[in-house]
């Protein structure tokens, strides 16, 4: 069974489109349909505009599929967005990129297809916290019993333990209502996510921790050891290149929001 993970970092998008809830919703639906994936829930969208820095606002959204997910995090005021597609079905990376770009324009795209079955053999990329957008930890946990309740509680606590800011409560679901084969869960944090996909028969879990700010690698490793012992593999991938140019209208936007106080 494959476990393909497509990651796409996109720049030069149009602010109005990346802010459009309907556009993001339709993108998720069309990606699932075009790639012939199997959603187990409708799209779930979380607008986030109450962040400390105006340019970090945007829309986070996801669909849980059988043993995988489709996620998008838009940063309209940075003119960028980030997409992840994880699936136990074979799909074309070229078709995935084309489908996303047809729904949400991007001037420049960097994409990669990773086979999560071969995570041990994948080389980690060098990271630069001063210029990269953020870290994406891809984790495989082996021979570890999990239940729906355990996954919910883990997601509900893990963000605080690594200093990430949740902007939703965990969403956890079986792939089927009768005779389920997997459990999937996802927590939306401030413009990123933490996801768990657990195969019941093999007692294997694929976990993603995607953050917009760099975390201490030693803290992540120690935390994983505290939960899973040594029965896991963890690889770090760097996502995106943070814009050096701040949102040019930040002060104007902020002053409009605060004008009622005057």
DAHUWO-V346730 format. One record per helix or strand of 3 or more residues. SS is the DSSP state (a for helix, b for strand). FROM is the first residue (numbers start at 1). TO is the last residue. Records with the same first field share a line. If there is no record, write none. Layout:
# DAHUWO-V346730
SS->FROM-TO ; FROM-TO
This chain:
# DAHUWO-V346730
b->4-11 ; 44-48 ; 58-65 ; 68-75 ; 80-87 ; 108-115 ; 132-141 ; 171-174 ; 182-189 ; 192-199 ; 204-210 ; 232-241
a->15-18 ; 21-34 ; 54-56 ; 76-78 ; 93-103 ; 116-121 ; 148-161 ; 217-228 ; 250-261
